[in-house]
Amino acid sequence: METNSLVEYGARRVIIVVTAILCALLEIVDTTIVNVALNEMKGNLGVTLSEIGWVITAYAIGNVIIIPMTSWLSQQFGRRNYFAASVILFTICSFLCGNASTLWELVLFRFLQGVGGGALLVTSQTIITEVFPSEKRGMAQALYGMGVIIGPTLGPPLGGYLVETYKWPSIFYINIPIGIVAAILALRFIKNPAYSGTKKKIGEVDWWGMIFLAAAVGSLQFVLERGQESDWFQDPTILILTVTCVLSAYLFIWRELTYANPIVNLRVLKDGNLRIGTILTFVLGFGLYGSTFIIPLYLQSSLGWSAFQAGLIMVPAALMTAFMMPVVGQLIQRGVKQQYIAATGFLLFFIYSIWGHNILTPDTGSEHFFWLLMFRGFALSMLFIPITTLSLSTLKGREIGEGASFTGMMRQLGGSFGIAIITTYMSHQNAMHRSDLIANINPTNVVFQERFNAFVARFMSTGAPSNVAQQMAYTAMDGGVMKQAVVLSYMDVFIAIGFVFLASIPFVLFAKSSKSKIDMSNVH
């Protein structure tokens, strides 16, 4: 018999789960929906591409600062109140973002929106986990995971449609009705756990912990988001913030391990499954956000697709993930070990990466991507639930919320880290491949000479003088080299992501199995 007073059944459980998934989707969709609107924002606000990038960076920094504090804030103010307040903050800031008239107004409101959104992500996971009996948590994570995995994929096509049909503020206004409904449902149906709402006196609050944490993760997120365009450590700001991050992280760990009332309970990481889970969640974030980033980018930059078209091709794969997640949840409930499912998922993602590497050419079309992306969706469905259930399986009570905070933060940082590493790696590989290919452009290369002469003849046949035709031929050959170098760099990224996932398989097998076999007889 389940003794947890938070467990719900019937319609009440359905309402709570729908509310939590809606809130998780709101947060995650807003992570990627802005990407496709940056060009219109840039023109409308009269700023540069580098400056408009702050709209993404500010949101991400707000996210990663608040996520580790979420469990503590839930205890301080009561989970229901904190969750509803976060929904309200997110909704109000969505309205303010849509009404912003200057860049820095928009950046400020996006930061505050990220603060509200980060809380939604982790608290939603904790709520969904606790309204299900312990033996049904695999299904609980399947429901939550649908929002987490589908969200980044829905952002670009939804944003592309809204920007093309209306104007860029509409990507923020769409949050408002959903946020209002979610806030009302949260206040009406979500309960506070027994350990929630245990307030600390002002003197007991870990203010230094908050400061060190905000400085560490805020600096890290800034470095990851802006490092590539600032040439990394050649830029004094990036160098200073890297030092700030390392020093603040050291002081934060020292503070949390020695203070009586830490804002983040690092001791929960003594749990072996949670330690392994944070590593695997980081890798999952790396692959999820990294692959969601590079495929639309390739389709837009190399094949000339619109943002809406590039985002739309990701939707069937997201639906595949949504369809498969409850199936994986059922497998876990029937006693299939999470380690085996997760290890299979990592292996399948490695195969997806090799497949992606092998199909890329300068002429790869949309028909080549459909089954590749469906396979990716299938692989992702076998990763999220087993990793999450393994991470939280040996935790109890308030530890579940603390553990969810760590996995939530690591997934977000994994995504930021992945995109930063991928863009840097692509830039490096692109330069290297271009250099190698240009070496073949010389008069002694017979193949080059034949192609060059063919281009010259073609341009002269359109009426261009000989000297102009030769210059046009060199330009055309250089364009071909650039295109090939870009494709080769994308191929390298696919291989690199694949090997990261392959290397993660041994970590999965170190985790302990959950003791209880799942009983399906009481599903309500």
N, C-alpha and C positions, 0 to 999 in steps of 0.2 A: 504493500500500500504506500503510495507517494505521500510523504509528510510535508513536502514543500507547499506552503500556503499560497505561493504564487502560481501554481499549476492551475490552468483553466481548461474548460471543456466546452464543446458545442459552439454556439454562435458567438459567445463572448471571446473564445480563443481566436476564432476566425477574424473578428473585428480587430483585436489587438495585433495579430500577425499582419493583417492588411495595412494597418496604420504604420507599423514598424517598417514594413517593406517599402511603402510609399515614401517614408522619410529617408530611408537608405537610398532609394532611387533618386529622390530630389537632390541629395548631396552628390552622388556619384555622377549623375548626368551633367550637373553643373561644372564638374571638373573638366569635361571635354567639350561641352556644347559651345563654349566661348571661342574655341580654336577657329571655327569656320567663320566667325563674325569679325575677326580682328581687322581684316582689310577695310570693311565698311566703317568700323569704329575709328580706325586710323584717319580715314578721310573726313569723317563727320566731326571728330574732335581736333583735327589739324595737328596731329603728332606723328612722330616717326615710328617705324616698325619696332625698333628697339624699345621705345617708350611704351608702346601699347602692350608689349610683352609683360609689363608690370601687372596687367589685369589678371593674367594667369598666375604669376609669381605670388602676388598678394594673397590670393585665395589659398594657394598651397601652403604658404607660411602660416596663415590663420588655422588651417587644418591641423598641421603637424604640431603646432604649439598646444592646442587644446586637447588633442586625442589622449595623451598620457595623463592629463589631469581629470579626465571625464569621470573615472570611478570615484575619485575623491570628492569632486563637486556633487556627484549624485548622492553621496553619503551626507555631505554638508547641508544640502538644501532639500533633499528628498528627490528620489528618481523622477517621479511624475512631474513635480514642479520644474526640475531642471530640464527634463526632456521637452515639456511644453514650452518653457521659456526659450529653449534653443530653436524650436520650430518657429516661434513668433519672431525671434531675432532674425532668423534666416529669411522669413517671409517679408518682414519690414525692409530688410537690406536689399532684397530682390527688387522691391518697388523703388527704393532709393537709387539702385544701380541703373534701372531703366530711365530714371529722371535726371541722372547726373549730366551736368553741362560742361564739366572740365575733366581732364584725365585724372587729376589727383583726387577729385571727389569720387570718381568711379573706383580708383584704386583703394581708397579708404573703405568704401562700402563693400567692396569685394573681400577685403581683409576681414571685416566684421561678419560678412556672410560665411566666410570660411571658418570663423570661430564657431558660429552656430551650426554649420554643416558637419564639422568634425565630431561634435557631440552626438549628432543624429546617427552617424555611422556606427559608432561603438555601442551606444546605448540601445540602438535597435537590435544589435546582435545579442546583447545581454538579455533584453526583454523576451525575444523570441526563444532563446535557449531556456529561460526559466519558466515560461508558460507551458512547456511540454514536460512530461515526466522524463526522468533521466534516461529511461530505456528508449525513448523516442527522439532523442536529440539529433540523431542522424537526419531524420526528416525535417527537424527544425532548421538545421543548418542548410539543408537543401533549399528550403523556402527563402531563407535569408540570402543564400549564395546566388540565387537567380537574380536578385537585385544588384549584387556586387559585380557579377560577371557581365550581365547584360547592360548595366548602366553606362560604362565607358563606350560601348558599341553604339548605343542609341543616341548618344550626344551629338556626333557629327551629322548624321542624316536629319535628325530633328532640328538641329541648329541651322543646317543648310536650307531646309524647307522654310523655316520661319524667316530667315534673313532674305531669301529670294522672294517670298510671298508678302512679307510685311517689312518691318525695319528691325535693326539690331536690338532695340529695347524689348522687343517681343520675347526674346530668349530668356529675359528675366521675369517679365510679366506672367508668363505661363506658370511660374511657381506659386503665384499668389492664391488662386482658388484652392489648389492642392494643399498649400500650407495652412490655410484657414480651416479646412475640413480636418486635416491631420491634428492641429492644435486642439480643436474641440473634442475629437475622439480620444486624444491622449489624456486630457483632463477628466474625461468621463469614465474611461475604462482601465487605464493603466494603474496598477497598484504600486505602493512603496514596499520594498522588502523590509523585514524586521530590523535589519542593520542600517537602513537608509534614514537620513535625516538626523544623524547623531552629530550635532553641531559642535565645532571647536570654538573656544574663546579666541578673541582677536590675538591674544598673546601666544596662543598655541598654534596658530596658523603658520604653515611653513612658507613664509614669504620668500626667503632666500632660495628655497627649492624651486619656487615658481620662477624667480628671476633667472637662476642658472639654467633651468629647463628651457625657458623661452629663448634665452640667448644661444643655447646650444643648438636646438632644433631649428630655430629661426635662421641662424647663420648658415647651418648646413643646407637648409632648403634653398636659401638664396644662392649659395655657391653652386649647388646642383643645377638650379634653373638658369643662372646667368653666366656660369663659368665658360661655356663654349664660346659664346659671342664676345666675351671679354678676354679671350686668349688665356684663360686660367690664371696661373700664378704670375704671369707677366703683368697682370693688373693689380695695383696696390690694394684696391678695395677687396678683391677676391682673396688676396694673401692675408690681409688683416682679419677678415671674417673667418677664414680657415683656422687661424690661430685662436680667435675668439671661440670658435666651435669646440676645438680640442680642449682648451682650458676650462670652458664652461661645463663641458661634459664630465671632465675629471672632478670639478668642484661639486657638480650635481650628484654624482655617484657617491662621493665622500659624504655629502650632506645627508642624502637619503638613508645611508647605512648607519649614520650616527645619531640622527635626530629622532626624538621620541614619537613625533606625529608627522611622518613624512607624507608629502603630497602624492608621491608615487611609491608604492610598496615594492621595492626591488627584490625583497626576500621571496616574493612569489616565484621568482625565476629559479629558486632552488628545485622546483618541480621539473624533472627531466623532460617530460613530454612538452611542457610549455617552452623550454629552451630550444628543443629541436623544432617545435612548431613555429617559433619566431623566425628561425633561419629559413624554413621552408616557405613561410608566408612572404618573406622578403623576395625569395626567388619567384614565387607565384606573381607578386606585384611587378617584378622585373619583366617577366614574360607577358603578362596580361597587358600592361600599359605599353610596354616596348613594342609588341607586335601590333597592337591597336594603333600605335603611332606610325610605324614604318610602312604598313600596307597602304593606307590612304595617301600617305606622302608620296609613295612610289607611283600610285595611280594618277595623282595630280601632277607631279613634276615630270614623270617620264612618259605617261600616256595622254596627258592633257585633259583628264577628267575634271568635272566640277566637284566642289566639296560635297554637294548633295549626292552625286553619283557615286563618289568614292566611299561615302559613309553608308549608302544604301546597300552596297555589295556585302557589307559586314553583317547585315540584319539576319539573313537566313542562318548563318553560323551561330548567332546569338540565340535564335529560336531553337536550334539544335541543342545548345547548352541548357536552355530552359526546359526542354522536353526530357533531357537525360538526367537532370539533377534529381528529380523525385525518384527515378529508377535507381540511381546510386544510393539515395537515402534508404530505399527499400532493401537494397542489398546489405547495407550496414545493419539495418534492423533485423535481418534474417541471419546475422552472425558472420558475414564475410568480413575478414579482417581489413581494417582501414589501411594498414601498411601495404597490403597487396594491391588494393585499388589505387592508392596514391602512387606506388612504384610503377604500376601499369600506366597511369596518367603521365608521369614524367617521361617514361619511355616513348609513349605515343607523341608527346610534344616534341621530343627529339626527332622522331620520324617525320613529323610535320615540318620541322626546320630543314631537314635534309631534302624533303620534297620541294619546299619553297626554293631552296638553293638551286635545285636541278631544273626547275621550270622557267626561271627568270632569263629572259633575253630582251634585247631592245624592241622586239616585236610581240612580246607576251600580251595576250588579250584577256578580256574579262572571262571568257569561257574556261581559261586555264585556272582561274582562281576559285571558282565555285566549290568544287569538291575539296580543294586544299583547305579552304576556310571552314567547310563543314567538318572536316577531319579535326581541325583546330578546336572547333566548338565541342566536339566529342571528347577530345583530350582534356580540355579545361573542366568539363563536367565531372571528370574523375579525379580532379585535384582539390577543388575548393572544400568540399564537404569532408573528405577523409582528413585533410590537413587540419581543418578547424576543429573537428570532433576529437582528433588526437590531441591537439593543443590544450583543449579545455576539459578533456575526459577525466583527468585525475584531480580537478579543482572542485571546491565546494563553496557555497555561500558567496560572500563578497569577493572571494578569489576569482570567481568566474568573470566578474566585471573587470577586475584588475588584469586578468589574463587577456580578455578581449581588447583592452586598451593597448596592450603590447602588440598583439597580432595586427590590430587595426593600424597602429603607427608604422609597423614594419611593412605592411602592404603598401601604404602610401609612400614611404621612403623608398621601398623597392622600385615603385613606379617612377619616382623622380630620379633615382639613381640610374635606373635602366635607360630612361630617355637621355639623361646627361651623358652617360657612357656611350650610348649608341650614336648620338650626334657627333661626339668627339671622334669615336672610332671610324665612323663613316667619312668624316672630313679627312682624317689621316689616310685611310685606304683609298679614297678618291684621288688624293694628290699622288700617292704612290703608283696607282694604276695608270693615271694620266702620264706620269713620267715614263713608265715602262712602255706605254703605247706610242708615245711621241718619238721614242728612240727608233721606231720602225719607219717614221716619216723621213726618208732621205732618198736622194736620187739613185742610190745603188740598190735599193729594194725594188725588185721587179714587180711584185704585187702592187706596191704603192704607186709605182710609175704607171702601171696599166690603169688603175683606178683614177689617178690624177688626170691622165690624158683623156679618159672617158668623160670626166667632169668638164674639162676644158672644151672638148668637142660639143658637149651638150649645151654649155653656156654660149659658145660661139654660134651655134645653130639658132639661138634665140635673138641674135643680132649684137651680142657683146663683142667689143674689140678683143684681140688676142691677150693684151696685157691685163685688161679688166677680167676676162674669163679666167686667167690664171689665178688672179687674186681671189675671185669667187670660188674657184676650185679649192684653194688652200683653206678658205673659210669653211666650206662644206666639209672638207676632210677633218678639220679641227672640231667641228660640231659632232661629227661621227665619233671621234675619239672621246669627246666629253661624255657622249651618251653611253658609250661602252664602259668608260671608267665608272660612271654612276651605277650602271647595272652590276658591274663586278663588286662595287662596294656594298650594294644591297645583298648580293650573294654572300659576301663575307659576314654580314650582320646575321643573316639566317643561320649560318654555321655556328657562329659564336653563341647565339642564344641557345641553340640546340645542345651544345656541349655543357653549358651551364646547367641545363635541366638534366642531362645525363649524369653529371657529377653529383646531383642531389639525391639520386636513388639510394646510395648507402645510408644517408642521414635518415631516410624514412624508416629503414629497417632497424634503426637503433631505438625507435619509440616503443613503449610498452603497450600491449593490447589493453583495450577497455575490458574490465572484468565481466560485465554483465552482457549476456546475449539478449537481444532485443525481442520483446514479446509484442506481437502485432494484434493480440486478441482484444485489446482495449482501445483501438483507434476510434476517436469520436469525431 
